Amino acid sequence: MKQKILFIVCMILLVVIPSRVQGADSCDNTLASRYQRIASNVNVTTTYQESNGSVSFQVIITNLTPEITIYDVSHDRYFHYGDNSENPGEIIVDGFEADRSYRFIAYATNSGDCDYGELYTYYANTPAYNQFSNDAVCQDVKEFKLCQKWLKTSLTYDEFVKQVNEYKASLEKKEPTKVSPTETPGFNLAQFLADYYYVLLIIIILFVSGMIYWNEKHDTFGF
């Protein structure tokens, strides 16, 4: 009887042990590295929409594959390949706020009994938004720091308007640089004769010599 029980136990071990070893082999590092490479090709970026003095951000996940699932830590939700039927590898998600850092984690979709853990971590950072940047007081001073769109400020609206107007007043106090017109001097005959008298003298001498030569030639040949 004991021999039969021992035989049965041995048979059970022969059946169970190989299956467990085979399951362990399927969780090797090679497959984990493959999943990590796939996850590293997934892109998580942000974009925004502005309307009526407020801004809302979207997170765009691209290059998603069936092997990878993305977990949104802040909102406790998962994104899978095919959630967007028109473009299965791309997912666009609304509802993200300004001046925040959001974390996303990639996991293997079909891990079975294997625990590959966190394959890749992504961060989507949204900038601080200045809700006063489009105010009418900034119309002529867009270059002023308080009129920039992506700015973190704790000013109240009245304080904001006050500082912008102070900046405008400082610009008015600065005197514009005066450019003196270039004066074009008039023609001065005396100065011209003083500067070029020797040239005129040579011209006069040549002219007189030419006239004398012409007269002598005319008298000789009788023309």
Order of alpha helices (4+ residues) and beta strands (2+ residues): alpha-alpha-beta-beta-beta-beta-beta-beta-beta-alpha-alpha
